[in-house]
Amino acid sequence: MDSNGHPVGGVEEGGVSRFIAMRKHKEHVARTPEAVAKYKERFLQQLALGRSPGVAARNVGIARSTAYGWKKEDQEFDAAWVDAVETALDALEKQLYDSGLAGNSSDAQFILKHRRREVYGNVKERPQQSDFILNVSMEEHYKRLERLGLPRPDTTSTSE
């Protein structure tokens, strides 16, 4: 038996085999308002550093579900969560921007596509221009037909 009275090696008293999961237990989160406020603040600091909610929770010593519970129950915490994530994204954007200015063409391209979406954005999102043939003058169209040896359409006939 270990110091907590649990059988060692997976065998309980009476010869019945039992697997005991050996895992690290999370630190117990104190439930006083002051302690919860400290955990929330530390969690938000981790988010602001760019950590995912799961990693931030683990670094602070709480369950991820605890953080999501706070987010659901506390509108002020929810707003602070969004702000912390935006802070992390601002820092990432700055790093990407600096890298693009330093000559990293893929970072520069990424920044331009997202900052100047109307100019460099995804082509599929932009309305496609009409076919260039429709944008040529009739004179150019007739010249092309002539070069191809095709007859010029008769535009003098009237339709009734």
N, C-alpha and C positions, 0 to 999 in steps of 0.2 A: 504494500500500500504506500501511496505517496503521502506527503504532508497534509493533504486535504482529505485523506481517507479513501481515495479512489484506488482501485486495484491497478497495479503496474503490469504491463505486458499484455493487457487485454483480457485478463481472466478475472471474473467476479468471484465472490465467495460462493460456494456451492458448486464450483466447477463449470459454470455457464460462461461461455466465451463472449466477450464484449469488446468492441473496438472503441477506444477512447481517442477522439480527435484531439491532437495536440496542436492548438492554434493560439496565436497571440490574441489576447482579448483587448478590445478597445478600452481606453481609459474611460472611467465613469464620468459622464458630464454632470457637473453639479447643477442643480436645478434652481439655485438662487438667481434672482434677476440680475445681480451684478456679475455672477459667473457666466450666465447665458450671454449677457452683453459682451463680455470679453471674448467668448468663443465666436460670436457673430462677427465681431471686429476683426479677429484673427483670420477668420474664413474669408471675409471681404478683402482683406489685404492680400491673401493668396490669389483670389480671383483677379485682383488688379495687377498682379504680377504675370498674369496670363495662364494660370493653372486652370485646368478643367475643374468642374465642381467635385468630381470624385477624388481627384488628386488633392485639391484644396482641403476637402473634408479629411482625408487621410493624414495630411500634413498637420492639421489642427488637432486631430485625435477624436473626431466625431464620425458618426455614420453619415453617409451621403444622404440617406433618407431623412436624417435629422435636419440637415440644411434645407432640403426641399420642403420639409414640413414647416420650417420657419418662413420660407419664401411664400408658401401658400397662406399661412396664417397672419403674417405681419406685412402689411402694405409698405411700410417704411423700409423694412429689410429688403423687400422685393425691389423697390426703387433703387436702393443702395446696391443691390446685386447687379442690376442693369447698368448702373453707373460704373461699377468696378469692371465689368466686362468691357464697356466702352473705353475705359481708361487703358485696359490691356490692349485693345485693338488700336487705339491711338499710338501706343508705344510701338506696336508691331508695324503699323503703317509708316511711322517715322523711320524705323530701321530699314524697311523695304525701300522707302523713298531715298534715303541716304545711299543705300547700295546701288540703286538705279543711277543716281547722280555720279557715283564713283565708277560707273562703266559697266555694271552688270546689266546687260541688255534685256534679259528675261525679267528682271525686277522692274526695269524701266517700262517695259511693255505692259506688265501687269498693272503698274500704277496708272499709266496712261489709259488703259482700257477701263479702269474703274473710276478714275477722276475725270476723264474726258470721254465718257461713255458715248456721247453724241458724235464724237469724231472717230474714236478708236475702238468703240464697243463691238460687241459680237455682231457680225454681219447678219446673222439670222434674225436678230432683234430689230434691225433697221429695215424700213420699207425698201423694197427693191425698186430700182429705177426701171422704167419701162424699157423694152427692147430698143437697142440703139437704132435699129433700122427704122423704127417709127419716128425717131427724132431727126432723121435726115430730111433735107429739103427735097421737093419733087424734082428739082433740077439734078441733084446728086443721084436720086433714084433712077432717073432716065439715063444718066451717064453710065450707071452700073449695068442697067439692062442692055445698053448699047455695047459695052465692053464684053458682056456675056453672049452677045449675039442673039438676044431675045427681042421679040417685037415690043414696040412701045404701045401701051394700051391706048385705045381710042377714047379720048376724053370729050370728043365733040358730039358724041351721040347723046340723045336726050332720052330719058326714060319717062314713059307715060303711065 
